[in-house]
Amino acid sequence: MQIVKVDPRALVENPDRMRRTQSSPQADVLLLATIRAVGIIQPPIVSPQRDGGNGWVIDAGHRRVAQAIAA
């Protein structure tokens, strides 16, 4: 495992690992406020693209990435 700094806009969503339930709008607003106040506490987990791309695919943390972009 390694830590890599990546622009969140460059991450590609993994449709196989998306949340099965939708979060409430209140939960999204609270997460956005927390990210603005203290940043991301637990970074998303990403892996290299396997289909020949040289980007990164989100394995865990889709909501955190979306709210980090919004912040």
CHARMM-style PDB file with segment names, atoms N, HN, CA, C and O in Angstrom:
ATOM      1  N   MET     1       0.843  -1.164   0.000  1.00  0.00      PROA
ATOM      2  CA  MET     1       0.000   0.000   0.000  1.00  0.00      PROA
ATOM      3  C   MET     1       0.891   1.231   0.000  1.00  0.00      PROA
ATOM      4  O   MET     1       1.964   1.247   0.604  1.00  0.00      PROA
ATOM      5  N   GLN     2       0.420   2.262  -0.693  1.00  0.00      PROA
ATOM      6  HN  GLN     2      -0.451   2.249  -1.183  1.00  0.00      PROA
ATOM      7  CA  GLN     2       1.159   3.519  -0.740  1.00  0.00      PROA
ATOM      8  C   GLN     2       0.187   4.688  -0.697  1.00  0.00      PROA
ATOM      9  O   GLN     2      -0.981   4.547  -1.060  1.00  0.00      PROA
ATOM     10  N   ILE     3       0.662   5.815  -0.264  1.00  0.00      PROA
ATOM     11  HN  ILE     3       1.610   5.930   0.031  1.00  0.00      PROA
ATOM     12  CA  ILE     3      -0.151   7.027  -0.225  1.00  0.00      PROA
ATOM     13  C   ILE     3       0.246   7.896  -1.406  1.00  0.00      PROA
ATOM     14  O   ILE     3       1.420   8.217  -1.586  1.00  0.00      PROA
ATOM     15  N   VAL     4      -0.741   8.272  -2.209  1.00  0.00      PROA
ATOM     16  HN  VAL     4      -1.695   8.011  -2.063  1.00  0.00      PROA
ATOM     17  CA  VAL     4      -0.510   9.061  -3.406  1.00  0.00      PROA
ATOM     18  C   VAL     4      -1.471  10.243  -3.382  1.00  0.00      PROA
ATOM     19  O   VAL     4      -2.657  10.062  -3.105  1.00  0.00      PROA
ATOM     20  N   LYS     5      -0.986  11.439  -3.663  1.00  0.00      PROA
ATOM     21  HN  LYS     5      -0.023  11.586  -3.888  1.00  0.00      PROA
ATOM     22  CA  LYS     5      -1.853  12.606  -3.778  1.00  0.00      PROA
ATOM     23  C   LYS     5      -2.375  12.688  -5.205  1.00  0.00      PROA
ATOM     24  O   LYS     5      -1.608  12.738  -6.166  1.00  0.00      PROA
ATOM     25  N   VAL     6      -3.704  12.701  -5.318  1.00  0.00      PROA
ATOM     26  HN  VAL     6      -4.328  12.661  -4.538  1.00  0.00      PROA
ATOM     27  CA  VAL     6      -4.353  12.709  -6.626  1.00  0.00      PROA
ATOM     28  C   VAL     6      -5.444  13.778  -6.605  1.00  0.00      PROA
ATOM     29  O   VAL     6      -6.146  13.934  -5.606  1.00  0.00      PROA
ATOM     30  N   ASP     7      -5.584  14.507  -7.701  1.00  0.00      PROA
ATOM     31  HN  ASP     7      -5.014  14.380  -8.513  1.00  0.00      PROA
ATOM     32  CA  ASP     7      -6.675  15.471  -7.823  1.00  0.00      PROA
ATOM     33  C   ASP     7      -7.994  14.698  -7.815  1.00  0.00      PROA
ATOM     34  O   ASP     7      -8.160  13.782  -8.621  1.00  0.00      PROA
ATOM     35  N   PRO     8      -8.940  15.034  -6.930  1.00  0.00      PROA
ATOM     36  CA  PRO     8     -10.188  14.275  -6.864  1.00  0.00      PROA
ATOM     37  C   PRO     8     -10.992  14.320  -8.153  1.00  0.00      PROA
ATOM     38  O   PRO     8     -11.787  13.419  -8.420  1.00  0.00      PROA
ATOM     39  N   ARG     9     -10.791  15.369  -8.960  1.00  0.00      PROA
ATOM     40  HN  ARG     9     -10.145  16.101  -8.743  1.00  0.00      PROA
ATOM     41  CA  ARG     9     -11.516  15.449 -10.241  1.00  0.00      PROA
ATOM     42  C   ARG     9     -11.001  14.441 -11.254  1.00  0.00      PROA
ATOM     43  O   ARG     9     -11.673  14.152 -12.244  1.00  0.00      PROA
ATOM     44  N   ALA    10      -9.803  13.903 -11.007  1.00  0.00      PROA
ATOM     45  HN  ALA    10      -9.258  14.138 -10.203  1.00  0.00      PROA
ATOM     46  CA  ALA    10      -9.209  12.942 -11.933  1.00  0.00      PROA
ATOM     47  C   ALA    10      -9.605  11.501 -11.618  1.00  0.00      PROA
ATOM     48  O   ALA    10      -9.269  10.588 -12.372  1.00  0.00      PROA
ATOM     49  N   LEU    11     -10.315  11.292 -10.513  1.00  0.00      PROA
ATOM     50  HN  LEU    11     -10.588  12.034  -9.900  1.00  0.00      PROA
ATOM     51  CA  LEU    11     -10.703   9.937 -10.129  1.00  0.00      PROA
ATOM     52  C   LEU    11     -11.911   9.483 -10.936  1.00  0.00      PROA
ATOM     53  O   LEU    11     -12.800  10.276 -11.247  1.00  0.00      PROA
ATOM     54  N   VAL    12     -11.932   8.214 -11.266  1.00  0.00      PROA
ATOM     55  HN  VAL    12     -11.211   7.569 -11.013  1.00  0.00      PROA
ATOM     56  CA  VAL    12     -13.021   7.619 -12.030  1.00  0.00      PROA
ATOM     57  C   VAL    12     -13.848   6.761 -11.078  1.00  0.00      PROA
ATOM     58  O   VAL    12     -13.293   5.989 -10.296  1.00  0.00      PROA
ATOM     59  N   GLU    13     -15.168   6.893 -11.142  1.00  0.00      PROA
ATOM     60  HN  GLU    13     -15.619   7.520 -11.778  1.00  0.00      PROA
ATOM     61  CA  GLU    13     -16.028   6.094 -10.271  1.00  0.00      PROA
ATOM     62  C   GLU    13     -16.059   4.645 -10.740  1.00  0.00      PROA
ATOM     63  O   GLU    13     -16.060   4.366 -11.939  1.00  0.00      PROA
ATOM     64  N   ASN    14     -16.084   3.742  -9.790  1.00  0.00      PROA
ATOM     65  HN  ASN    14     -16.084   3.969  -8.816  1.00  0.00      PROA
ATOM     66  CA  ASN    14     -16.153   2.320 -10.069  1.00  0.00      PROA
ATOM     67  C   ASN    14     -17.607   1.882  -9.901  1.00  0.00      PROA
ATOM     68  O   ASN    14     -18.089   1.818  -8.770  1.00  0.00      PROA
ATOM     69  N   PRO    15     -18.320   1.579 -10.985  1.00  0.00      PROA
ATOM     70  CA  PRO    15     -19.739   1.221 -10.856  1.00  0.00      PROA
ATOM     71  C   PRO    15     -19.958  -0.073 -10.083  1.00  0.00      PROA
ATOM     72  O   PRO    15     -21.046  -0.289  -9.550  1.00  0.00      PROA
ATOM     73  N   ASP    16     -18.956  -0.933 -10.011  1.00  0.00      PROA
ATOM     74  HN  ASP    16     -18.072  -0.757 -10.444  1.00  0.00      PROA
ATOM     75  CA  ASP    16     -19.097  -2.185  -9.270  1.00  0.00      PROA
ATOM     76  C   ASP    16     -19.022  -1.968  -7.764  1.00  0.00      PROA
ATOM     77  O   ASP    16     -19.439  -2.835  -6.997  1.00  0.00      PROA
ATOM     78  N   ARG    17     -18.503  -0.834  -7.333  1.00  0.00      PROA
ATOM     79  HN  ARG    17     -18.164  -0.130  -7.956  1.00  0.00      PROA
ATOM     80  CA  ARG    17     -18.308  -0.575  -5.902  1.00  0.00      PROA
ATOM     81  C   ARG    17     -19.137   0.610  -5.396  1.00  0.00      PROA
ATOM     82  O   ARG    17     -18.850   1.146  -4.326  1.00  0.00      PROA
ATOM     83  N   MET    18     -20.142   1.018  -6.137  1.00  0.00      PROA
ATOM     84  HN  MET    18     -20.376   0.583  -7.007  1.00  0.00      PROA
ATOM     85  CA  MET    18     -20.975   2.149  -5.722  1.00  0.00      PROA
ATOM     86  C   MET    18     -21.841   1.749  -4.527  1.00  0.00      PROA
ATOM     87  O   MET    18     -22.089   0.567  -4.286  1.00  0.00      PROA
ATOM     88  N   ARG    19     -22.297   2.773  -3.781  1.00  0.00      PROA
ATOM     89  HN  ARG    19     -22.095   3.732  -3.977  1.00  0.00      PROA
ATOM     90  CA  ARG    19     -23.180   2.512  -2.640  1.00  0.00      PROA
ATOM     91  C   ARG    19     -24.469   1.877  -3.121  1.00  0.00      PROA
ATOM     92  O   ARG    19     -24.983   2.216  -4.187  1.00  0.00      PROA
ATOM     93  N   ARG    20     -24.975   0.977  -2.345  1.00  0.00      PROA
ATOM     94  HN  ARG    20     -24.557   0.703  -1.478  1.00  0.00      PROA
ATOM     95  CA  ARG    20     -26.227   0.310  -2.702  1.00  0.00      PROA
ATOM     96  C   ARG    20     -27.442   1.137  -2.265  1.00  0.00      PROA
ATOM     97  O   ARG    20     -28.528   0.992  -2.827  1.00  0.00      PROA
ATOM     98  N   THR    21     -27.257   2.000  -1.266  1.00  0.00      PROA
ATOM     99  HN  THR    21     -26.375   2.118  -0.809  1.00  0.00      PROA
ATOM    100  CA  THR    21     -28.341   2.861  -0.805  1.00  0.00      PROA
ATOM    101  C   THR    21     -27.917   4.317  -0.979  1.00  0.00      PROA
ATOM    102  O   THR    21     -26.736   4.650  -0.879  1.00  0.00      PROA
ATOM    103  N   GLN    22     -28.883   5.162  -1.236  1.00  0.00      PROA
ATOM    104  HN  GLN    22     -29.842   4.891  -1.317  1.00  0.00      PROA
ATOM    105  CA  GLN    22     -28.607   6.585  -1.392  1.00  0.00      PROA
ATOM    106  C   GLN    22     -28.508   7.241  -0.017  1.00  0.00      PROA
ATOM    107  O   GLN    22     -29.238   6.875   0.904  1.00  0.00      PROA
ATOM    108  N   SER    23     -27.622   8.189   0.117  1.00  0.00      PROA
ATOM    109  HN  SER    23     -27.029   8.486  -0.631  1.00  0.00      PROA
ATOM    110  CA  SER    23     -27.520   8.940   1.361  1.00  0.00      PROA
ATOM    111  C   SER    23     -28.562  10.057   1.354  1.00  0.00      PROA
ATOM    112  O   SER    23     -29.019  10.491   0.297  1.00  0.00      PROA
ATOM    113  N   SER    24     -28.919  10.503   2.525  1.00  0.00      PROA
ATOM    114  HN  SER    24     -28.547  10.150   3.383  1.00  0.00      PROA
ATOM    115  CA  SER    24     -29.912  11.568   2.633  1.00  0.00      PROA
ATOM    116  C   SER    24     -29.246  12.912   2.314  1.00  0.00      PROA
ATOM    117  O   SER    24     -28.037  13.062   2.487  1.00  0.00      PROA
ATOM    118  N   PRO    25     -30.021  13.871   1.857  1.00  0.00      PROA
ATOM    119  CA  PRO    25     -29.458  15.204   1.603  1.00  0.00      PROA
ATOM    120  C   PRO    25     -28.851  15.822   2.858  1.00  0.00      PROA
ATOM    121  O   PRO    25     -27.851  16.536   2.776  1.00  0.00      PROA
ATOM    122  N   GLN    26     -29.450  15.553   4.021  1.00  0.00      PROA
ATOM    123  HN  GLN    26     -30.262  14.974   4.087  1.00  0.00      PROA
ATOM    124  CA  GLN    26     -28.916  16.082   5.272  1.00  0.00      PROA
ATOM    125  C   GLN    26     -27.538  15.501   5.561  1.00  0.00      PROA
ATOM    126  O   GLN    26     -26.653  16.215   6.033  1.00  0.00      PROA
ATOM    127  N   ALA    27     -27.348  14.214   5.284  1.00  0.00      PROA
ATOM    128  HN  ALA    27     -28.067  13.635   4.901  1.00  0.00      PROA
ATOM    129  CA  ALA    27     -26.045  13.576   5.509  1.00  0.00      PROA
ATOM    130  C   ALA    27     -24.994  14.163   4.572  1.00  0.00      PROA
ATOM    131  O   ALA    27     -23.842  14.346   4.963  1.00  0.00      PROA
ATOM    132  N   ASP    28     -25.391  14.455   3.343  1.00  0.00      PROA
ATOM    133  HN  ASP    28     -26.328  14.307   3.026  1.00  0.00      PROA
ATOM    134  CA  ASP    28     -24.449  15.056   2.392  1.00  0.00      PROA
ATOM    135  C   ASP    28     -24.050  16.469   2.814  1.00  0.00      PROA
ATOM    136  O   ASP    28     -22.885  16.849   2.694  1.00  0.00      PROA
ATOM    137  N   VAL    29     -25.018  17.249   3.308  1.00  0.00      PROA
ATOM    138  HN  VAL    29     -25.964  16.941   3.405  1.00  0.00      PROA
ATOM    139  CA  VAL    29     -24.721  18.611   3.772  1.00  0.00      PROA
ATOM    140  C   VAL    29     -23.797  18.555   4.984  1.00  0.00      PROA
ATOM    141  O   VAL    29     -22.867  19.355   5.092  1.00  0.00      PROA
ATOM    142  N   LEU    30     -24.043  17.624   5.889  1.00  0.00      PROA
ATOM    143  HN  LEU    30     -24.798  16.974   5.802  1.00  0.00      PROA
ATOM    144  CA  LEU    30     -23.199  17.480   7.074  1.00  0.00      PROA
ATOM    145  C   LEU    30     -21.778  17.065   6.693  1.00  0.00      PROA
ATOM    146  O   LEU    30     -20.810  17.590   7.243  1.00  0.00      PROA
ATOM    147  N   LEU    31     -21.652  16.132   5.759  1.00  0.00      PROA
ATOM    148  HN  LEU    31     -22.439  15.706   5.312  1.00  0.00      PROA
ATOM    149  CA  LEU    31     -20.321  15.705   5.301  1.00  0.00      PROA
ATOM    150  C   LEU    31     -19.589  16.867   4.631  1.00  0.00      PROA
ATOM    151  O   LEU    31     -18.393  17.056   4.857  1.00  0.00      PROA
ATOM    152  N   LEU    32     -20.289  17.641   3.816  1.00  0.00      PROA
ATOM    153  HN  LEU    32     -21.260  17.488   3.633  1.00  0.00      PROA
ATOM    154  CA  LEU    32     -19.683  18.795   3.155  1.00  0.00      PROA
ATOM    155  C   LEU    32     -19.191  19.815   4.182  1.00  0.00      PROA
ATOM    156  O   LEU    32     -18.090  20.349   4.048  1.00  0.00      PROA
ATOM    157  N   ALA    33     -20.003  20.085   5.203  1.00  0.00      PROA
ATOM    158  HN  ALA    33     -20.897  19.651   5.311  1.00  0.00      PROA
ATOM    159  CA  ALA    33     -19.596  21.030   6.245  1.00  0.00      PROA
ATOM    160  C   ALA    33     -18.378  20.521   7.004  1.00  0.00      PROA
ATOM    161  O   ALA    33     -17.487  21.301   7.339  1.00  0.00      PROA
ATOM    162  N   THR    34     -18.331  19.236   7.274  1.00  0.00      PROA
ATOM    163  HN  THR    34     -19.055  18.602   7.002  1.00  0.00      PROA
ATOM    164  CA  THR    34     -17.197  18.653   7.988  1.00  0.00      PROA
ATOM    165  C   THR    34     -15.929  18.737   7.150  1.00  0.00      PROA
ATOM    166  O   THR    34     -14.863  19.068   7.669  1.00  0.00      PROA
ATOM    167  N   ILE    35     -16.035  18.443   5.864  1.00  0.00      PROA
ATOM    168  HN  ILE    35     -16.901  18.174   5.443  1.00  0.00      PROA
ATOM    169  CA  ILE    35     -14.864  18.514   4.990  1.00  0.00      PROA
ATOM    170  C   ILE    35     -14.366  19.949   4.891  1.00  0.00      PROA
ATOM    171  O   ILE    35     -13.158  20.185   4.877  1.00  0.00      PROA
ATOM    172  N   ARG    36     -15.279  20.908   4.823  1.00  0.00      PROA
ATOM    173  HN  ARG    36     -16.261  20.716   4.834  1.00  0.00      PROA
ATOM    174  CA  ARG    36     -14.863  22.312   4.773  1.00  0.00      PROA
ATOM    175  C   ARG    36     -14.178  22.732   6.067  1.00  0.00      PROA
ATOM    176  O   ARG    36     -13.238  23.527   6.039  1.00  0.00      PROA
ATOM    177  N   ALA    37     -14.637  22.207   7.200  1.00  0.00      PROA
ATOM    178  HN  ALA    37     -15.401  21.562   7.223  1.00  0.00      PROA
ATOM    179  CA  ALA    37     -14.097  22.619   8.500  1.00  0.00      PROA
ATOM    180  C   ALA    37     -12.767  21.952   8.825  1.00  0.00      PROA
ATOM    181  O   ALA    37     -11.838  22.622   9.278  1.00  0.00      PROA
ATOM    182  N   VAL    38     -12.658  20.645   8.603  1.00  0.00      PROA
ATOM    183  HN  VAL    38     -13.413  20.101   8.236  1.00  0.00      PROA
ATOM    184  CA  VAL    38     -11.465  19.919   9.049  1.00  0.00      PROA
ATOM    185  C   VAL    38     -10.769  19.125   7.941  1.00  0.00      PROA
ATOM    186  O   VAL    38      -9.690  18.578   8.165  1.00  0.00      PROA
ATOM    187  N   GLY    39     -11.364  19.056   6.766  1.00  0.00      PROA
ATOM    188  HN  GLY    39     -12.241  19.501   6.584  1.00  0.00      PROA
ATOM    189  CA  GLY    39     -10.769  18.270   5.683  1.00  0.00      PROA
ATOM    190  C   GLY    39     -11.253  16.830   5.722  1.00  0.00      PROA
ATOM    191  O   GLY    39     -12.150  16.483   6.491  1.00  0.00      PROA
ATOM    192  N   ILE    40     -10.662  16.017   4.902  1.00  0.00      PROA
ATOM    193  HN  ILE    40      -9.934  16.299   4.278  1.00  0.00      PROA
ATOM    194  CA  ILE    40     -11.036  14.605   4.846  1.00  0.00      PROA
ATOM    195  C   ILE    40     -10.206  13.856   5.876  1.00  0.00      PROA
ATOM    196  O   ILE    40      -8.977  13.853   5.810  1.00  0.00      PROA
ATOM    197  N   ILE    41     -10.877  13.224   6.823  1.00  0.00      PROA
ATOM    198  HN  ILE    41     -11.876  13.226   6.877  1.00  0.00      PROA
ATOM    199  CA  ILE    41     -10.205  12.486   7.884  1.00  0.00      PROA
ATOM    200  C   ILE    41      -9.713  11.135   7.364  1.00  0.00      PROA
ATOM    201  O   ILE    41      -8.562  10.755   7.580  1.00  0.00      PROA
ATOM    202  N   GLN    42     -10.595  10.425   6.682  1.00  0.00      PROA
ATOM    203  HN  GLN    42     -11.530  10.734   6.507  1.00  0.00      PROA
ATOM    204  CA  GLN    42     -10.245   9.120   6.126  1.00  0.00      PROA
ATOM    205  C   GLN    42     -10.237   9.242   4.606  1.00  0.00      PROA
ATOM    206  O   GLN    42     -11.294   9.414   3.998  1.00  0.00      PROA
ATOM    207  N   PRO    43      -9.068   9.156   3.985  1.00  0.00      PROA
ATOM    208  CA  PRO    43      -8.998   9.345   2.537  1.00  0.00      PROA
ATOM    209  C   PRO    43      -9.680   8.203   1.785  1.00  0.00      PROA
ATOM    210  O   PRO    43      -9.789   7.092   2.305  1.00  0.00      PROA
ATOM    211  N   PRO    44     -10.136   8.474   0.567  1.00  0.00      PROA
ATOM    212  CA  PRO    44     -10.739   7.397  -0.226  1.00  0.00      PROA
ATOM    213  C   PRO    44      -9.680   6.370  -0.623  1.00  0.00      PROA
ATOM    214  O   PRO    44      -8.486   6.664  -0.672  1.00  0.00      PROA
ATOM    215  N   ILE    45     -10.147   5.185  -0.898  1.00  0.00      PROA
ATOM    216  HN  ILE    45     -11.117   4.947  -0.858  1.00  0.00      PROA
ATOM    217  CA  ILE    45      -9.262   4.118  -1.349  1.00  0.00      PROA
ATOM    218  C   ILE    45      -9.402   4.000  -2.861  1.00  0.00      PROA
ATOM    219  O   ILE    45     -10.508   3.842  -3.378  1.00  0.00      PROA
ATOM    220  N   VAL    46      -8.291   4.077  -3.560  1.00  0.00      PROA
ATOM    221  HN  VAL    46      -7.392   4.205  -3.140  1.00  0.00      PROA
ATOM    222  CA  VAL    46      -8.301   4.017  -5.023  1.00  0.00      PROA
ATOM    223  C   VAL    46      -7.333   2.938  -5.493  1.00  0.00      PROA
ATOM    224  O   VAL    46      -6.449   2.500  -4.756  1.00  0.00      PROA
ATOM    225  N   SER    47      -7.526   2.525  -6.741  1.00  0.00      PROA
ATOM    226  HN  SER    47      -8.244   2.880  -7.339  1.00  0.00      PROA
ATOM    227  CA  SER    47      -6.613   1.565  -7.355  1.00  0.00      PROA
ATOM    228  C   SER    47      -6.358   2.010  -8.794  1.00  0.00      PROA
ATOM    229  O   SER    47      -7.173   2.728  -9.374  1.00  0.00      PROA
ATOM    230  N   PRO    48      -5.241   1.593  -9.366  1.00  0.00      PROA
ATOM    231  CA  PRO    48      -4.960   1.981 -10.756  1.00  0.00      PROA
ATOM    232  C   PRO    48      -5.998   1.394 -11.709  1.00  0.00      PROA
ATOM    233  O   PRO    48      -6.538   0.314 -11.471  1.00  0.00      PROA
ATOM    234  N   GLN    49      -6.264   2.121 -12.783  1.00  0.00      PROA
ATOM    235  HN  GLN    49      -5.825   2.998 -12.976  1.00  0.00      PROA
ATOM    236  CA  GLN    49      -7.185   1.597 -13.796  1.00  0.00      PROA
ATOM    237  C   GLN    49      -6.582   0.351 -14.423  1.00  0.00      PROA
ATOM    238  O   GLN    49      -5.377   0.283 -14.664  1.00  0.00      PROA
ATOM    239  N   ARG    50      -7.419  -0.615 -14.679  1.00  0.00      PROA
ATOM    240  HN  ARG    50      -8.398  -0.559 -14.483  1.00  0.00      PROA
ATOM    241  CA  ARG    50      -6.924  -1.894 -15.213  1.00  0.00      PROA
ATOM    242  C   ARG    50      -7.115  -2.034 -16.707  1.00  0.00      PROA
ATOM    243  O   ARG    50      -6.507  -2.906 -17.329  1.00  0.00      PROA
ATOM    244  N   ASP    51      -7.953  -1.186 -17.296  1.00  0.00      PROA
ATOM    245  HN  ASP    51      -8.446  -0.478 -16.791  1.00  0.00      PROA
ATOM    246  CA  ASP    51      -8.264  -1.340 -18.717  1.00  0.00      PROA
ATOM    247  C   ASP    51      -7.310  -0.571 -19.622  1.00  0.00      PROA
ATOM    248  O   ASP    51      -7.692  -0.133 -20.707  1.00  0.00      PROA
ATOM    249  N   GLY    52      -6.088  -0.412 -19.182  1.00  0.00      PROA
ATOM    250  HN  GLY    52      -5.778  -0.768 -18.300  1.00  0.00      PROA
ATOM    251  CA  GLY    52      -5.094   0.263 -19.997  1.00  0.00      PROA
ATOM    252  C   GLY    52      -4.996   1.750 -19.737  1.00  0.00      PROA
ATOM    253  O   GLY    52      -4.122   2.420 -20.286  1.00  0.00      PROA
ATOM    254  N   GLY    53      -5.886   2.277 -18.902  1.00  0.00      PROA
ATOM    255  HN  GLY    53      -6.597   1.733 -18.456  1.00  0.00      PROA
ATOM    256  CA  GLY    53      -5.827   3.696 -18.573  1.00  0.00      PROA
ATOM    257  C   GLY    53      -4.734   3.953 -17.547  1.00  0.00      PROA
ATOM    258  O   GLY    53      -4.276   3.033 -16.868  1.00  0.00      PROA
ATOM    259  N   ASN    54      -4.324   5.198 -17.441  1.00  0.00      PROA
ATOM    260  HN  ASN    54      -4.696   5.945 -17.992  1.00  0.00      PROA
ATOM    261  CA  ASN    54      -3.302   5.523 -16.457  1.00  0.00      PROA
ATOM    262  C   ASN    54      -3.877   6.424 -15.373  1.00  0.00      PROA
ATOM    263  O   ASN    54      -3.163   7.256 -14.814  1.00  0.00      PROA
ATOM    264  N   GLY    55      -5.172   6.263 -15.071  1.00  0.00      PROA
ATOM    265  HN  GLY    55      -5.752   5.587 -15.526  1.00  0.00      PROA
ATOM    266  CA  GLY    55      -5.842   7.018 -14.016  1.00  0.00      PROA
ATOM    267  C   GLY    55      -6.065   6.150 -12.797  1.00  0.00      PROA
ATOM    268  O   GLY    55      -5.455   5.093 -12.638  1.00  0.00      PROA
ATOM    269  N   TRP    56      -6.957   6.622 -11.939  1.00  0.00      PROA
ATOM    270  HN  TRP    56      -7.453   7.481 -12.069  1.00  0.00      PROA
ATOM    271  CA  TRP    56      -7.262   5.939 -10.684  1.00  0.00      PROA
ATOM    272  C   TRP    56      -8.758   5.715 -10.575  1.00  0.00      PROA
ATOM    273  O   TRP    56      -9.549   6.574 -10.966  1.00  0.00      PROA
ATOM    274  N   VAL    57      -9.153   4.553 -10.038  1.00  0.00      PROA
ATOM    275  HN  VAL    57      -8.510   3.856  -9.720  1.00  0.00      PROA
ATOM    276  CA  VAL    57     -10.553   4.180  -9.859  1.00  0.00      PROA
ATOM    277  C   VAL    57     -10.863   4.172  -8.365  1.00  0.00      PROA
ATOM    278  O   VAL    57     -10.069   3.674  -7.567  1.00  0.00      PROA
ATOM    279  N   ILE    58     -12.011   4.722  -7.985  1.00  0.00      PROA
ATOM    280  HN  ILE    58     -12.657   5.127  -8.633  1.00  0.00      PROA
ATOM    281  CA  ILE    58     -12.408   4.771  -6.575  1.00  0.00      PROA
ATOM    282  C   ILE    58     -12.927   3.403  -6.151  1.00  0.00      PROA
ATOM    283  O   ILE    58     -13.868   2.880  -6.748  1.00  0.00      PROA
ATOM    284  N   ASP    59     -12.319   2.829  -5.129  1.00  0.00      PROA
ATOM    285  HN  ASP    59     -11.554   3.254  -4.644  1.00  0.00      PROA
ATOM    286  CA  ASP    59     -12.813   1.573  -4.562  1.00  0.00      PROA
ATOM    287  C   ASP    59     -13.717   1.837  -3.361  1.00  0.00      PROA
ATOM    288  O   ASP    59     -14.710   1.135  -3.173  1.00  0.00      PROA
ATOM    289  N   ALA    60     -13.390   2.829  -2.556  1.00  0.00      PROA
ATOM    290  HN  ALA    60     -12.583   3.400  -2.709  1.00  0.00      PROA
ATOM    291  CA  ALA    60     -14.196   3.184  -1.389  1.00  0.00      PROA
ATOM    292  C   ALA    60     -14.059   4.684  -1.154  1.00  0.00      PROA
ATOM    293  O   ALA    60     -12.963   5.237  -1.234  1.00  0.00      PROA
ATOM    294  N   GLY    61     -15.179   5.333  -0.864  1.00  0.00      PROA
ATOM    295  HN  GLY    61     -16.070   4.884  -0.798  1.00  0.00      PROA
ATOM    296  CA  GLY    61     -15.147   6.757  -0.566  1.00  0.00      PROA
ATOM    297  C   GLY    61     -15.761   7.632  -1.641  1.00  0.00      PROA
ATOM    298  O   GLY    61     -15.357   8.784  -1.804  1.00  0.00      PROA
ATOM    299  N   HSD    62     -16.734   7.104  -2.380  1.00  0.00      PROA
ATOM    300  HN  HSD    62     -17.061   6.169  -2.248  1.00  0.00      PROA
ATOM    301  CA  HSD    62     -17.360   7.881  -3.444  1.00  0.00      PROA
ATOM    302  C   HSD    62     -17.982   9.174  -2.915  1.00  0.00      PROA
ATOM    303  O   HSD    62     -17.832  10.228  -3.534  1.00  0.00      PROA
ATOM    304  N   ARG    63     -18.678   9.106  -1.778  1.00  0.00      PROA
ATOM    305  HN  ARG    63     -18.800   8.250  -1.275  1.00  0.00      PROA
ATOM    306  CA  ARG    63     -19.308  10.306  -1.206  1.00  0.00      PROA
ATOM    307  C   ARG    63     -18.254  11.317  -0.783  1.00  0.00      PROA
ATOM    308  O   ARG    63     -18.418  12.514  -1.017  1.00  0.00      PROA
ATOM    309  N   ARG    64     -17.170  10.850  -0.163  1.00  0.00      PROA
ATOM    310  HN  ARG    64     -17.036   9.877   0.026  1.00  0.00      PROA
ATOM    311  CA  ARG    64     -16.127  11.775   0.276  1.00  0.00      PROA
ATOM    312  C   ARG    64     -15.506  12.496  -0.908  1.00  0.00      PROA
ATOM    313  O   ARG    64     -15.218  13.689  -0.822  1.00  0.00      PROA
ATOM    314  N   VAL    65     -15.297  11.795  -2.003  1.00  0.00      PROA
ATOM    315  HN  VAL    65     -15.532  10.825  -2.073  1.00  0.00      PROA
ATOM    316  CA  VAL    65     -14.723  12.417  -3.196  1.00  0.00      PROA
ATOM    317  C   VAL    65     -15.696  13.455  -3.759  1.00  0.00      PROA
ATOM    318  O   VAL    65     -15.284  14.564  -4.099  1.00  0.00      PROA
ATOM    319  N   ALA    66     -16.970  13.111  -3.859  1.00  0.00      PROA
ATOM    320  HN  ALA    66     -17.305  12.211  -3.583  1.00  0.00      PROA
ATOM    321  CA  ALA    66     -17.956  14.048  -4.405  1.00  0.00      PROA
ATOM    322  C   ALA    66     -18.055  15.301  -3.542  1.00  0.00      PROA
ATOM    323  O   ALA    66     -18.138  16.411  -4.067  1.00  0.00      PROA
ATOM    324  N   GLN    67     -18.048  15.132  -2.235  1.00  0.00      PROA
ATOM    325  HN  GLN    67     -17.980  14.230  -1.808  1.00  0.00      PROA
ATOM    326  CA  GLN    67     -18.151  16.290  -1.348  1.00  0.00      PROA
ATOM    327  C   GLN    67     -16.857  17.090  -1.308  1.00  0.00      PROA
ATOM    328  O   GLN    67     -16.896  18.305  -1.115  1.00  0.00      PROA
ATOM    329  N   ALA    68     -15.721  16.442  -1.484  1.00  0.00      PROA
ATOM    330  HN  ALA    68     -15.690  15.455  -1.640  1.00  0.00      PROA
ATOM    331  CA  ALA    68     -14.446  17.168  -1.539  1.00  0.00      PROA
ATOM    332  C   ALA    68     -14.406  18.053  -2.784  1.00  0.00      PROA
ATOM    333  O   ALA    68     -13.905  19.176  -2.731  1.00  0.00      PROA
ATOM    334  N   ILE    69     -14.924  17.561  -3.886  1.00  0.00      PROA
ATOM    335  HN  ILE    69     -15.331  16.648  -3.929  1.00  0.00      PROA
ATOM    336  CA  ILE    69     -14.995  18.370  -5.101  1.00  0.00      PROA
ATOM    337  C   ILE    69     -15.943  19.534  -4.894  1.00  0.00      PROA
ATOM    338  O   ILE    69     -15.660  20.647  -5.339  1.00  0.00      PROA
ATOM    339  N   ALA    70     -17.057  19.299  -4.230  1.00  0.00      PROA
ATOM    340  HN  ALA    70     -17.286  18.395  -3.869  1.00  0.00      PROA
ATOM    341  CA  ALA    70     -18.023  20.372  -3.961  1.00  0.00      PROA
ATOM    342  C   ALA    70     -17.452  21.429  -3.013  1.00  0.00      PROA
ATOM    343  O   ALA    70     -17.794  22.608  -3.108  1.00  0.00      PROA
ATOM    344  N   ALA    71     -16.592  21.002  -2.111  1.00  0.00      PROA
ATOM    345  HN  ALA    71     -16.314  20.045  -2.033  1.00  0.00      PROA
ATOM    346  CA  ALA    71     -16.028  21.950  -1.134  1.00  0.00      PROA
ATOM    347  C   ALA    71     -15.055  22.860  -1.831  1.00  0.00      PROA
ATOM    348  OT1 ALA    71     -14.464  23.734  -1.198  1.00  0.00      PROA
TER     349      ALA     71
END
